[in-house]
């Protein structure tokens, strides 16, 4: 027999109560299929099930909570597989099968969205559901999440954290964006360091204002960094202009570094007093025949993510990793690297 079950305006968690009641009824057969799992302990008491529990979900979707999955697979009787083509929500619970729109999440089983479904309690229907689920479980595209490596788990958690940060009035963290490879496409990073000596700021601003119209009068946002030709193999101003042209419409995120010794830099660090800026108006000229000076007017931009300490640790750990030395050396010798520019794709590669 099949019966229609639903939430309504009077009781928005009716589906959840029905699933919960059948789940806690000493199930010998428990198979849960749904793309998204989150905070299931609030609705399903897994401690009451002693037999094997099988879960098939879409672990790679940002709406599926990896922290919940990680907690569940620590139970000896829980097996979880993942596949990316799931949209159905089916609960096979011993003597009933519930086919519904409700995911095992606070919105699905709790007081959230209004859900509906069908409860099947005849043997023929239950067997049909079981056969269908078994076939999906055994399919080669269903991957055991216990085989996920640390990098995969880190990416899943980063995606989850990013997807759930928007409603908390907090900026996403750069460390999560790196792990999830979700840095906005118009972002470029600039590794820079304080020069030991710089030209007079007013002189630079004067030269700029004589060349470019409508520059702000304030000197507070003028920044410089200097390339020392005596320490580098070669600084090609043509390459520099090409790099500047490539990134001229990008938003620059500054990563400060210690003064380098030869190619590259020793350590990156975060400075709260140097927020994200959009660099406008590049100037390039020789100074005292030894240095190539770059000067920019920094324009304040709205911060779109937090350059957190963890992201800087990721960069520094990568810099100190002997296995990644060749990658960093290659970057520092590249046209972008000689000028300190690092695209998001290059950053993924370097800290991977």
C-alpha positions as CSV (number, residue, x, y, z in Angstrom):
1,X,0.0,0.0,0.0
2,X,1.2,3.5,-0.7
3,X,0.1,6.6,1.3
4,X,0.7,10.3,0.7
5,X,2.7,12.1,3.4
6,X,3.5,15.8,3.6
7,X,4.3,18.8,5.6
8,X,1.7,21.5,5.9
9,X,1.4,25.0,7.3
10,X,0.4,23.7,10.7
11,X,3.2,21.1,10.9
12,X,6.2,21.8,8.7
13,X,8.3,18.9,10.1
14,X,5.7,16.1,9.6
15,X,7.9,14.3,7.1
16,X,10.8,14.5,9.5
17,X,8.7,13.0,12.3
18,X,7.6,10.1,10.1
19,X,11.2,9.3,9.0
20,X,12.4,9.7,12.6
21,X,9.8,7.3,14.0
22,X,10.5,4.6,11.4
23,X,14.3,5.1,11.7
24,X,14.3,4.6,15.5
25,X,12.1,1.5,15.3
26,X,15.0,-1.0,15.5
27,X,15.7,-1.2,11.8
28,X,17.5,-4.2,10.4
29,X,17.6,-2.7,6.9
30,X,18.7,0.9,6.7
31,X,19.6,2.5,3.4
32,X,19.5,6.3,3.0
33,X,19.8,7.9,-0.4
34,X,19.9,11.7,-0.8
35,X,22.3,14.2,-2.3
36,X,22.7,16.3,0.9
37,X,23.3,15.3,4.5
38,X,23.7,17.9,7.3
39,X,23.4,17.8,11.1
40,X,21.6,14.5,11.0
41,X,22.0,13.9,14.7
42,X,19.2,16.4,15.4
43,X,16.7,14.2,13.5
44,X,18.1,10.6,13.2
45,X,19.5,8.8,16.2
46,X,22.1,6.5,14.6
47,X,23.0,5.0,18.0
48,X,19.6,3.1,18.0
49,X,20.6,1.2,14.8
50,X,22.9,-1.8,15.5
51,X,22.8,-3.3,12.0
52,X,24.6,-2.0,8.9
53,X,23.6,1.5,7.7
54,X,24.3,2.4,4.1
55,X,24.3,6.0,2.9
56,X,24.5,7.1,-0.7
57,X,25.0,10.9,-1.2
58,X,26.7,13.5,-3.3
59,X,29.7,14.2,-1.0
60,X,31.3,16.5,-3.6
61,X,28.4,19.0,-3.6
62,X,28.9,22.1,-1.5
63,X,25.5,21.5,0.1
64,X,26.5,18.2,1.6
65,X,28.2,18.7,5.0
66,X,31.6,16.9,5.0
67,X,31.8,17.4,8.8
68,X,28.6,15.3,9.2
69,X,29.9,12.6,6.8
70,X,33.2,12.5,8.6
71,X,31.4,12.0,11.9
72,X,29.1,9.3,10.5
73,X,31.9,7.1,9.0
74,X,33.5,6.9,12.4
75,X,30.6,4.6,13.4
76,X,31.6,1.0,12.7
77,X,28.2,0.1,11.2
78,X,28.0,3.0,8.8
79,X,29.2,2.9,5.2
80,X,29.0,5.9,2.9
81,X,29.4,6.1,-0.8
82,X,29.2,9.2,-3.1
83,X,28.1,9.8,-6.7
84,X,27.4,13.1,-8.4
85,X,24.2,12.2,-10.3
86,X,21.9,11.8,-7.3
87,X,18.8,13.9,-6.9
88,X,16.3,11.5,-5.4
89,X,15.6,11.2,-1.7
90,X,14.8,7.7,-0.5
91,X,14.7,6.2,3.0
92,X,14.6,2.4,3.1
93,X,13.8,1.7,6.8
94,X,13.1,-2.0,7.4
95,X,9.4,-2.4,6.7
96,X,8.8,0.9,4.9
97,X,10.3,2.9,2.1
98,X,9.8,6.6,2.0
99,X,10.2,8.4,-1.3
100,X,10.2,12.1,-0.7
101,X,11.6,15.6,-1.6
102,X,13.2,15.9,1.9
103,X,17.0,15.7,2.3
104,X,18.3,14.6,5.8
105,X,19.0,18.2,6.6
106,X,17.5,20.8,9.0
107,X,15.5,22.2,6.1
108,X,14.4,18.8,4.9
109,X,13.5,16.9,8.1
110,X,13.2,19.9,10.4
111,X,11.0,22.9,10.5
112,X,12.1,24.3,7.2
113,X,10.8,23.8,3.7
114,X,7.4,22.2,3.1
115,X,8.1,18.7,1.8
116,X,6.0,15.9,0.5
117,X,6.4,12.2,-0.4
118,X,5.0,8.7,-0.5
119,X,5.3,6.0,2.2
120,X,5.4,2.5,0.8
121,X,4.7,-0.4,3.1
122,X,3.9,-3.4,0.9
123,X,6.6,-6.1,0.3
124,X,6.6,-5.8,-3.5
125,X,7.3,-2.0,-3.5
126,X,9.9,-2.3,-0.8
127,X,11.7,-5.1,-2.7
128,X,11.7,-2.9,-5.8
129,X,13.2,0.0,-3.9
130,X,15.8,-2.2,-2.4
131,X,16.9,-3.7,-5.7
132,X,17.2,-0.2,-7.2
133,X,19.3,1.0,-4.3
134,X,21.5,-2.1,-4.3
135,X,22.2,-1.6,-8.0
136,X,23.2,2.1,-7.4
137,X,25.4,1.0,-4.4
138,X,27.3,-1.6,-6.4
139,X,27.7,0.6,-9.5
140,X,31.4,1.5,-10.2
141,X,30.6,5.3,-10.1
142,X,29.6,5.0,-6.4
143,X,32.8,5.8,-4.6
144,X,33.5,4.8,-1.0
145,X,34.3,8.1,0.9
146,X,36.7,6.3,3.2
147,X,39.1,6.3,0.2
148,X,39.1,10.1,0.1
149,X,42.5,11.5,0.8
150,X,43.3,14.5,3.1
151,X,43.4,16.9,0.1
152,X,39.9,15.8,-0.9
153,X,38.5,16.2,2.6
154,X,40.1,19.7,2.9
155,X,38.5,20.8,-0.4
156,X,35.1,19.5,0.7
157,X,35.3,21.3,4.0
158,X,36.5,24.5,2.3
159,X,33.6,24.4,-0.2
160,X,31.1,23.8,2.7
161,X,32.6,26.6,4.8
162,X,32.5,29.0,1.8
163,X,29.0,28.1,0.9
164,X,27.8,28.7,4.5
165,X,29.7,31.9,5.2
166,X,27.5,34.3,3.2
167,X,24.7,34.3,5.7
168,X,26.9,34.8,8.7
169,X,28.1,38.3,7.7
170,X,31.7,37.1,7.6
171,X,34.1,37.3,4.7
172,X,35.2,34.0,3.2
173,X,38.8,33.0,4.1
174,X,41.5,32.9,1.4
175,X,42.7,29.6,2.8
176,X,39.3,28.1,2.0
177,X,39.2,29.7,-1.4
178,X,42.6,28.2,-2.2
179,X,41.6,24.7,-1.1
180,X,38.3,24.8,-3.0
181,X,40.0,26.6,-6.0
182,X,37.3,29.2,-5.9
183,X,39.3,32.5,-5.9
184,X,37.4,35.0,-8.1
185,X,38.8,35.1,-11.6
186,X,39.7,38.8,-11.5
187,X,42.0,38.5,-8.6
188,X,45.8,38.5,-8.9
189,X,48.3,38.4,-6.0
190,X,51.3,40.6,-5.7
191,X,54.3,39.4,-3.6
192,X,56.1,42.6,-2.5
193,X,58.7,43.7,0.0
194,X,59.9,47.0,1.5
195,X,62.7,48.6,-0.4
196,X,65.7,49.7,1.7
197,X,65.8,53.0,-0.2
198,X,63.1,54.8,-2.3
199,X,62.9,58.0,-4.2
200,X,61.2,61.0,-2.7
201,X,57.5,60.3,-2.7
202,X,56.5,63.8,-3.7
203,X,58.9,63.7,-6.6
204,X,57.3,60.5,-7.9
205,X,53.8,61.9,-7.4
206,X,54.9,65.1,-9.2
207,X,56.2,63.2,-12.2
208,X,53.0,61.1,-12.3
209,X,50.8,64.1,-12.2
210,X,52.7,65.8,-15.0
211,X,52.1,62.7,-17.1
212,X,48.6,61.6,-16.1
213,X,45.7,63.8,-15.6
214,X,43.1,63.7,-12.8
215,X,45.3,62.0,-10.2
216,X,44.3,62.4,-6.6
217,X,46.4,65.0,-4.7
218,X,46.8,62.8,-1.6
219,X,50.1,61.0,-1.3
220,X,48.9,58.5,1.2
221,X,48.1,55.8,-1.3
222,X,51.3,56.0,-3.4
223,X,53.3,52.8,-3.1
224,X,56.7,51.8,-4.6
225,X,58.8,48.7,-4.9
226,X,62.2,48.5,-6.4
227,X,63.9,45.8,-8.4
228,X,67.7,45.8,-8.0
229,X,69.4,45.1,-11.3
230,X,72.6,44.2,-9.6
231,X,71.0,41.2,-7.9
232,X,68.8,39.9,-10.7
233,X,70.0,38.2,-13.8
234,X,68.1,40.6,-16.0
235,X,65.0,42.9,-15.7
236,X,63.4,43.4,-19.0
237,X,61.1,46.5,-19.0
238,X,59.3,45.1,-22.1
239,X,58.4,42.0,-20.1
240,X,57.4,44.2,-17.2
241,X,55.1,46.3,-19.3
242,X,53.5,43.1,-20.8
243,X,52.8,41.8,-17.3
244,X,51.3,45.1,-16.2
245,X,49.1,45.1,-19.2
246,X,48.0,41.5,-18.5
247,X,46.8,42.4,-15.0
248,X,45.8,46.0,-15.5
249,X,42.1,45.3,-14.9
250,X,42.6,42.8,-12.1
251,X,42.1,43.4,-8.4
252,X,45.5,43.2,-6.6
253,X,45.7,41.3,-3.3
254,X,48.9,42.2,-1.5
255,X,51.1,39.5,0.2
256,X,54.0,41.1,1.9
257,X,57.3,39.3,2.1
258,X,60.7,39.6,3.7
259,X,63.5,41.1,1.6
260,X,64.6,38.4,-0.8
261,X,68.1,37.0,-1.0
262,X,68.6,36.5,-4.8
263,X,65.6,35.0,-6.6
264,X,62.5,34.6,-4.7
265,X,61.6,35.6,-1.1
266,X,62.1,34.0,2.3
267,X,58.8,34.4,3.9
268,X,55.3,35.8,3.3
269,X,53.2,37.4,6.0
270,X,49.9,39.1,6.5
271,X,49.6,42.8,7.4
272,X,46.3,44.0,8.6
273,X,47.2,47.6,7.9
274,X,47.7,46.9,4.2
275,X,44.3,45.7,3.0
276,X,43.4,44.7,-0.5
277,X,43.8,47.4,-3.1
278,X,43.3,48.0,-6.7
279,X,46.5,49.3,-8.2
280,X,46.0,52.1,-10.7
281,X,48.5,54.2,-12.7
282,X,51.7,52.2,-13.0
283,X,54.9,54.2,-13.5
284,X,58.2,52.7,-14.6
285,X,61.6,54.4,-14.8
286,X,65.3,54.1,-14.0
287,X,66.7,55.6,-10.9
288,X,70.4,56.0,-10.2
289,X,71.1,53.5,-13.0
290,X,70.8,50.7,-10.5
291,X,67.1,50.3,-9.9
292,X,63.9,49.8,-11.8
293,X,61.1,51.6,-9.9
294,X,57.5,50.7,-10.0
295,X,55.0,53.1,-8.5
296,X,51.3,52.8,-8.2
297,X,48.4,54.8,-6.8
298,X,46.4,52.4,-4.6
299,X,42.7,52.8,-4.8
300,X,40.6,51.4,-1.9
301,X,38.4,48.5,-2.9
302,X,35.7,46.6,-1.0
303,X,37.3,43.6,0.7
304,X,35.8,40.4,-0.7
305,X,37.7,37.9,1.4
306,X,40.0,37.7,4.4
307,X,43.7,37.1,3.8
308,X,43.7,34.9,6.9
309,X,46.8,33.7,8.8
310,X,46.2,30.2,7.6
311,X,46.5,31.2,4.0
312,X,49.9,32.8,4.7
313,X,50.9,29.6,6.5
314,X,50.0,27.6,3.4
315,X,52.2,29.7,1.3
316,X,55.1,29.5,3.7
317,X,54.8,25.8,4.2
318,X,54.9,25.4,0.4
319,X,58.0,27.7,0.2
320,X,59.8,25.5,2.8
321,X,58.8,22.2,1.1
322,X,61.8,20.8,-0.7
323,X,59.6,18.9,-3.1
324,X,58.1,22.1,-4.3
325,X,61.3,24.1,-4.7
326,X,61.5,23.5,-8.4
327,X,58.0,24.9,-8.9
328,X,58.8,28.0,-6.9
329,X,62.1,28.5,-8.7
330,X,60.3,28.2,-12.0
331,X,57.7,30.8,-10.9
332,X,60.4,33.3,-9.6
333,X,62.2,33.1,-13.0
334,X,59.0,33.6,-15.0
335,X,57.9,37.0,-16.3
336,X,55.2,37.2,-13.7
337,X,57.3,35.9,-10.9
338,X,60.2,38.4,-11.6
339,X,57.6,41.2,-11.0
340,X,55.9,39.4,-8.1
341,X,52.6,38.8,-9.8
342,X,50.9,35.5,-9.1
343,X,47.6,34.5,-10.7
344,X,45.1,32.4,-8.8
345,X,45.8,29.4,-11.0
346,X,49.5,29.7,-10.4
347,X,48.9,30.0,-6.6
348,X,46.9,26.8,-6.7
349,X,49.8,25.1,-8.4
350,X,52.4,26.4,-6.0
351,X,50.6,25.6,-2.7
352,X,48.9,22.4,-3.9
